[in-house]
Amino acid sequence: MRVNGNLCVRCGACVSVCPFDAIEATDGTVAPNERCTDCGICKQLCPMGAIEIGEK
């Protein structure tokens, strides 16, 4: 999972829906931590389309 910083408005929607507590919002950035499983729930609910799942 990656967050496109150009699209992300740091609304926190992804943080609140993650069932693994795997997304952290700190210092004005949003990023996954080691608990991320790339399940895609955050991508489905991101209002800005800022989340990418899959190959790097």
N, CA, C and O atoms as CSV, one atom per row, in Angstrom:
chain,resi,resn,atom,element,x,y,z
A,1,MET,N,N,0.845,-1.163,0.000
A,1,MET,CA,C,0.000,0.000,0.000
A,1,MET,C,C,0.893,1.229,0.000
A,1,MET,O,O,1.875,1.307,0.738
A,2,ARG,N,N,0.536,2.177,-0.835
A,2,ARG,CA,C,1.245,3.449,-0.893
A,2,ARG,C,C,0.222,4.575,-0.944
A,2,ARG,O,O,-0.874,4.414,-1.482
A,3,VAL,N,N,0.593,5.702,-0.382
A,3,VAL,CA,C,-0.277,6.872,-0.404
A,3,VAL,C,C,0.341,7.909,-1.334
A,3,VAL,O,O,1.502,8.284,-1.174
A,4,ASN,N,N,-0.436,8.363,-2.297
A,4,ASN,CA,C,0.014,9.403,-3.209
A,4,ASN,C,C,-0.134,10.740,-2.481
A,4,ASN,O,O,-1.244,11.235,-2.285
A,5,GLY,N,N,0.989,11.307,-2.090
A,5,GLY,CA,C,0.989,12.556,-1.338
A,5,GLY,C,C,0.418,13.736,-2.095
A,5,GLY,O,O,0.009,14.720,-1.478
A,6,ASN,N,N,0.379,13.663,-3.419
A,6,ASN,CA,C,-0.192,14.748,-4.213
A,6,ASN,C,C,-1.720,14.742,-4.169
A,6,ASN,O,O,-2.354,15.775,-4.384
A,7,LEU,N,N,-2.310,13.577,-3.890
A,7,LEU,CA,C,-3.768,13.465,-3.844
A,7,LEU,C,C,-4.316,13.437,-2.420
A,7,LEU,O,O,-5.444,13.868,-2.180
A,8,CYS,N,N,-3.538,12.941,-1.493
A,8,CYS,CA,C,-3.982,12.776,-0.103
A,8,CYS,C,C,-4.212,14.134,0.561
A,8,CYS,O,O,-3.356,15.016,0.500
A,9,VAL,N,N,-5.380,14.293,1.198
A,9,VAL,CA,C,-5.698,15.518,1.931
A,9,VAL,C,C,-5.618,15.297,3.439
A,9,VAL,O,O,-6.010,16.160,4.225
A,10,ARG,N,N,-5.106,14.135,3.831
A,10,ARG,CA,C,-4.900,13.772,5.233
A,10,ARG,C,C,-6.190,13.846,6.050
A,10,ARG,O,O,-6.205,14.367,7.165
A,11,CYS,N,N,-7.263,13.318,5.479
A,11,CYS,CA,C,-8.567,13.331,6.142
A,11,CYS,C,C,-8.677,12.276,7.235
A,11,CYS,O,O,-9.495,12.401,8.146
A,12,GLY,N,N,-7.843,11.225,7.143
A,12,GLY,CA,C,-7.851,10.179,8.162
A,12,GLY,C,C,-8.849,9.064,7.919
A,12,GLY,O,O,-8.969,8.166,8.752
A,13,ALA,N,N,-9.568,9.090,6.810
A,13,ALA,CA,C,-10.552,8.044,6.536
A,13,ALA,C,C,-9.893,6.675,6.498
A,13,ALA,O,O,-10.447,5.708,7.019
A,14,CYS,N,N,-8.732,6.583,5.893
A,14,CYS,CA,C,-8.040,5.291,5.791
A,14,CYS,C,C,-7.588,4.782,7.160
A,14,CYS,O,O,-7.641,3.583,7.436
A,15,VAL,N,N,-7.149,5.697,8.002
A,15,VAL,CA,C,-6.688,5.318,9.341
A,15,VAL,C,C,-7.834,4.712,10.133
A,15,VAL,O,O,-7.660,3.699,10.811
A,16,SER,N,N,-8.998,5.327,10.049
A,16,SER,CA,C,-10.132,4.878,10.856
A,16,SER,C,C,-10.748,3.565,10.387
A,16,SER,O,O,-11.369,2.866,11.188
A,17,VAL,N,N,-10.593,3.208,9.108
A,17,VAL,CA,C,-11.216,1.977,8.610
A,17,VAL,C,C,-10.292,0.764,8.598
A,17,VAL,O,O,-10.754,-0.356,8.381
A,18,CYS,N,N,-9.012,0.964,8.824
A,18,CYS,CA,C,-8.068,-0.153,8.740
A,18,CYS,C,C,-8.288,-1.149,9.876
A,18,CYS,O,O,-8.156,-0.794,11.047
A,19,PRO,N,N,-8.627,-2.404,9.530
A,19,PRO,CA,C,-8.887,-3.409,10.572
A,19,PRO,C,C,-7.608,-3.910,11.253
A,19,PRO,O,O,-7.678,-4.605,12.266
A,20,PHE,N,N,-6.459,-3.564,10.706
A,20,PHE,CA,C,-5.187,-4.035,11.263
A,20,PHE,C,C,-4.411,-2.938,11.977
A,20,PHE,O,O,-3.288,-3.166,12.427
A,21,ASP,N,N,-5.005,-1.735,12.086
A,21,ASP,CA,C,-4.328,-0.591,12.701
A,21,ASP,C,C,-2.967,-0.396,12.037
A,21,ASP,O,O,-1.953,-0.189,12.704
A,22,ALA,N,N,-2.971,-0.466,10.711
A,22,ALA,CA,C,-1.725,-0.496,9.951
A,22,ALA,C,C,-1.411,0.799,9.215
A,22,ALA,O,O,-0.462,0.847,8.433
A,23,ILE,N,N,-2.193,1.852,9.453
A,23,ILE,CA,C,-1.933,3.117,8.776
A,23,ILE,C,C,-1.711,4.184,9.836
A,23,ILE,O,O,-2.504,4.337,10.765
A,24,GLU,N,N,-0.619,4.913,9.677
A,24,GLU,CA,C,-0.265,5.939,10.645
A,24,GLU,C,C,-0.268,7.311,9.997
A,24,GLU,O,O,0.234,7.492,8.888
A,25,ALA,N,N,-0.837,8.268,10.699
A,25,ALA,CA,C,-0.834,9.656,10.250
A,25,ALA,C,C,0.032,10.443,11.225
A,25,ALA,O,O,-0.381,10.743,12.346
A,26,THR,N,N,1.230,10.769,10.781
A,26,THR,CA,C,2.156,11.511,11.634
A,26,THR,C,C,2.886,12.565,10.828
A,26,THR,O,O,3.134,12.384,9.636
A,27,ASP,N,N,3.224,13.643,11.463
A,27,ASP,CA,C,4.015,14.703,10.838
A,27,ASP,C,C,3.472,15.132,9.476
A,27,ASP,O,O,4.245,15.420,8.562
A,28,GLY,N,N,2.158,15.177,9.338
A,28,GLY,CA,C,1.557,15.614,8.092
A,28,GLY,C,C,1.588,14.596,6.964
A,28,GLY,O,O,1.263,14.927,5.824
A,29,THR,N,N,1.977,13.353,7.270
A,29,THR,CA,C,1.993,12.312,6.249
A,29,THR,C,C,1.142,11.136,6.689
A,29,THR,O,O,0.888,10.947,7.879
A,30,VAL,N,N,0.711,10.358,5.730
A,30,VAL,CA,C,-0.048,9.139,5.987
A,30,VAL,C,C,0.707,8.003,5.317
A,30,VAL,O,O,1.029,8.079,4.131
A,31,ALA,N,N,0.990,6.942,6.080
A,31,ALA,CA,C,1.776,5.834,5.527
A,31,ALA,C,C,1.434,4.534,6.249
A,31,ALA,O,O,1.028,4.552,7.411
A,32,PRO,N,N,1.601,3.399,5.555
A,32,PRO,CA,C,1.360,2.106,6.193
A,32,PRO,C,C,2.527,1.741,7.105
A,32,PRO,O,O,3.649,2.216,6.929
A,33,ASN,N,N,2.233,0.886,8.081
A,33,ASN,CA,C,3.304,0.337,8.908
A,33,ASN,C,C,3.442,-1.150,8.594
A,33,ASN,O,O,2.835,-1.639,7.642
A,34,GLU,N,N,4.222,-1.858,9.371
A,34,GLU,CA,C,4.525,-3.266,9.090
A,34,GLU,C,C,3.316,-4.193,9.211
A,34,GLU,O,O,3.385,-5.343,8.778
A,35,ARG,N,N,2.221,-3.724,9.784
A,35,ARG,CA,C,1.023,-4.568,9.920
A,35,ARG,C,C,0.151,-4.565,8.663
A,35,ARG,O,O,-0.815,-5.325,8.586
A,36,CYS,N,N,0.472,-3.730,7.689
A,36,CYS,CA,C,-0.333,-3.631,6.463
A,36,CYS,C,C,-0.287,-4.949,5.686
A,36,CYS,O,O,0.781,-5.519,5.465
A,37,THR,N,N,-1.471,-5.422,5.278
A,37,THR,CA,C,-1.581,-6.665,4.515
A,37,THR,C,C,-2.013,-6.413,3.066
A,37,THR,O,O,-2.249,-7.363,2.319
A,38,ASP,N,N,-2.115,-5.156,2.669
A,38,ASP,CA,C,-2.605,-4.787,1.337
A,38,ASP,C,C,-4.013,-5.323,1.085
A,38,ASP,O,O,-4.327,-5.744,-0.029
A,39,CYS,N,N,-4.858,-5.309,2.109
A,39,CYS,CA,C,-6.222,-5.832,1.969
A,39,CYS,C,C,-7.087,-4.965,1.055
A,39,CYS,O,O,-8.018,-5.474,0.430
A,40,GLY,N,N,-6.797,-3.657,0.963
A,40,GLY,CA,C,-7.505,-2.787,0.044
A,40,GLY,C,C,-8.710,-2.053,0.593
A,40,GLY,O,O,-9.334,-1.280,-0.133
A,41,ILE,N,N,-9.056,-2.269,1.847
A,41,ILE,CA,C,-10.214,-1.572,2.417
A,41,ILE,C,C,-10.000,-0.065,2.388
A,41,ILE,O,O,-10.917,0.690,2.063
A,42,CYS,N,N,-8.805,0.367,2.722
A,42,CYS,CA,C,-8.507,1.798,2.729
A,42,CYS,C,C,-8.644,2.390,1.329
A,42,CYS,O,O,-9.150,3.502,1.174
A,43,LYS,N,N,-8.207,1.670,0.331
A,43,LYS,CA,C,-8.297,2.157,-1.047
A,43,LYS,C,C,-9.749,2.340,-1.457
A,43,LYS,O,O,-10.096,3.328,-2.104
A,44,GLN,N,N,-10.594,1.396,-1.086
A,44,GLN,CA,C,-12.007,1.468,-1.439
A,44,GLN,C,C,-12.690,2.669,-0.801
A,44,GLN,O,O,-13.621,3.231,-1.377
A,45,LEU,N,N,-12.236,3.067,0.379
A,45,LEU,CA,C,-12.914,4.132,1.104
A,45,LEU,C,C,-12.230,5.490,1.025
A,45,LEU,O,O,-12.757,6.467,1.557
A,46,CYS,N,N,-11.085,5.579,0.383
A,46,CYS,CA,C,-10.392,6.867,0.268
A,46,CYS,C,C,-11.186,7.791,-0.650
A,46,CYS,O,O,-11.376,7.468,-1.823
A,47,PRO,N,N,-11.653,8.932,-0.147
A,47,PRO,CA,C,-12.465,9.825,-0.978
A,47,PRO,C,C,-11.668,10.519,-2.081
A,47,PRO,O,O,-12.250,11.039,-3.033
A,48,MET,N,N,-10.352,10.531,-1.958
A,48,MET,CA,C,-9.516,11.230,-2.931
A,48,MET,C,C,-8.845,10.294,-3.946
A,48,MET,O,O,-8.224,10.763,-4.900
A,49,GLY,N,N,-8.967,8.984,-3.748
A,49,GLY,CA,C,-8.321,8.034,-4.637
A,49,GLY,C,C,-6.803,8.081,-4.519
A,49,GLY,O,O,-6.090,7.865,-5.499
A,50,ALA,N,N,-6.313,8.366,-3.313
A,50,ALA,CA,C,-4.884,8.573,-3.097
A,50,ALA,C,C,-4.122,7.306,-2.732
A,50,ALA,O,O,-2.902,7.347,-2.572
A,51,ILE,N,N,-4.815,6.188,-2.599
A,51,ILE,CA,C,-4.156,4.960,-2.150
A,51,ILE,C,C,-3.965,3.983,-3.304
A,51,ILE,O,O,-4.881,3.723,-4.085
A,52,GLU,N,N,-2.771,3.459,-3.386
A,52,GLU,CA,C,-2.429,2.476,-4.403
A,52,GLU,C,C,-2.079,1.158,-3.711
A,52,GLU,O,O,-1.362,1.148,-2.711
A,53,ILE,N,N,-2.585,0.055,-4.246
A,53,ILE,CA,C,-2.330,-1.267,-3.690
A,53,ILE,C,C,-1.671,-2.107,-4.777
A,53,ILE,O,O,-2.020,-1.997,-5.953
A,54,GLY,N,N,-0.732,-2.932,-4.387
A,54,GLY,CA,C,-0.139,-3.851,-5.354
A,54,GLY,C,C,1.345,-3.683,-5.504
A,54,GLY,O,O,2.033,-3.210,-4.598
A,55,GLU,N,N,1.831,-4.076,-6.660
A,55,GLU,CA,C,3.264,-4.072,-6.904
A,55,GLU,C,C,3.843,-2.677,-6.850
A,55,GLU,O,O,3.202,-1.698,-7.234
A,56,LYS,N,N,5.069,-2.608,-6.365
A,56,LYS,CA,C,5.754,-1.315,-6.256
A,56,LYS,C,C,6.417,-0.968,-7.549
A,56,LYS,O,O,7.046,0.084,-7.657
